[in-house]
Amino acid sequence: QVQLVESGGGLVQAGGSLRLSCAASGSIFNIAAMGWYRQAPGKQRELVAAITSGGSTNYADSVQGRFTISRDNAKNTVYLQMSSLKPEDTAVYYCNADIRERLWGPVDDYWGRGTQVTVSS
């Protein structure tokens, strides 16, 4: 069974930085795209950043220039370096990955349980 486990959330003051990590484990043949989403209270879950297996990245306009997504394919891990944090970045951050568990098998969508990021003003 594949699992995604996030870490690195917490409380930080506005202008500060945090680094989130998400490690995938279990029966994994390969991982296509990996990404980070967030959901603030009363709002829909939204894409923050995504990265392909080849390293191409995509960012939400609201985090462009402040957040950096990266991945270590050997460790099946994706990172989100968050800088210049704002109170509006406060949310639960979820890791997402498209994973193929076996050769010729389907690509399935997996989610972590989320990690809370709180930015105080």
Secondary structure, DSSP 4 states (H G I P E B T S, - for coil): --EEEEE--EEEETT--EEEEEEEESS-SEEEEEEEEEE-TTS--EEEEEE-TT--EEE-TTTTTTEEEEEEGGGTEEEEEE-S--GGG-EEEEEEEEEE-STTPPEEEEE---EEEEEE-
